[in-house]
Amino acid sequence: MIEFDGLTGETRTGGTTFEQYLGKVLEPRFLLDAGVEAVNMFLPGTQLARIVVQHGVQQIIDRRNREAEPR
């Protein structure tokens, strides 16, 4: 892990990941929503990308669940 301090320009190795820094696992949907909001400031229309990604992921989950059901 390499950390970069945007204010001072200093770089350090051996840092922590975002997950380790918070001390818990964040759910992927929250991270996707937060990322979309951040990108939306510079690139309008990113909500559509979020909708498409979430729909695609849900389709994959549903298909795997159907395949795992005993027949």
KOLKOLDO-515853 format. One record per residue (C-alpha): residue number from 1; x negated, y, z negated. Coordinates in steps of 0.02 Angstrom, whole numbers, padded with zeros to 5 digits. Layout:
<rs>
(NUM, (X, Y, Z)),
...
</rs>
This chain:
<rs>
(1, (00000, 00000, 00000)),
(2, (-00067, 00171, 00047)),
(3, (00006, 00327, -00032)),
(4, (-00006, 00496, 00052)),
(5, (00023, 00657, -00044)),
(6, (00102, 00778, 00080)),
(7, (00065, 00927, -00029)),
(8, (-00121, 00899, -00059)),
(9, (-00160, 00787, 00089)),
(10, (-00238, 00658, -00028)),
(11, (-00223, 00473, 00013)),
(12, (-00235, 00331, -00115)),
(13, (-00229, 00143, -00103)),
(14, (-00147, 00022, -00223)),
(15, (00016, 00116, -00240)),
(16, (00187, 00044, -00273)),
(17, (00328, 00008, -00154)),
(18, (00491, 00102, -00165)),
(19, (00572, -00051, -00241)),
(20, (00437, -00067, -00374)),
(21, (00442, 00120, -00409)),
(22, (00628, 00113, -00450)),
(23, (00608, -00050, -00544)),
(24, (00753, -00136, -00458)),
(25, (00812, -00197, -00290)),
(26, (00918, -00075, -00193)),
(27, (01055, -00145, -00085)),
(28, (01022, -00135, 00102)),
(29, (01185, -00043, 00140)),
(30, (01134, 00100, 00024)),
(31, (00964, 00113, 00108)),
(32, (01045, 00113, 00280)),
(33, (01167, 00251, 00229)),
(34, (01029, 00355, 00151)),
(35, (00921, 00335, 00306)),
(36, (01064, 00384, 00421)),
(37, (01098, 00540, 00319)),
(38, (00915, 00590, 00324)),
(39, (00901, 00563, 00512)),
(40, (01069, 00649, 00542)),
(41, (00990, 00814, 00486)),
(42, (00878, 00811, 00640)),
(43, (00973, 00700, 00761)),
(44, (01162, 00720, 00758)),
(45, (01268, 00567, 00796)),
(46, (01173, 00438, 00696)),
(47, (01333, 00384, 00609)),
(48, (01377, 00287, 00766)),
(49, (01215, 00189, 00751)),
(50, (01256, 00147, 00569)),
(51, (01429, 00085, 00619)),
(52, (01358, -00025, 00757)),
(53, (01222, -00098, 00645)),
(54, (01342, -00134, 00501)),
(55, (01467, -00215, 00619)),
(56, (01332, -00324, 00697)),
(57, (01265, -00379, 00529)),
(58, (01441, -00421, 00469)),
(59, (01472, -00525, 00626)),
(60, (01312, -00624, 00593)),
(61, (01360, -00654, 00411)),
(62, (01535, -00710, 00460)),
(63, (01468, -00830, 00592)),
(64, (01344, -00907, 00469)),
(65, (01481, -00928, 00339)),
(66, (01594, -01015, 00466)),
(67, (01454, -01132, 00518)),
(68, (01415, -01175, 00337)),
(69, (01595, -01224, 00297)),
(70, (01623, -01412, 00284)),
(71, (01736, -01483, 00419)),
</rs>
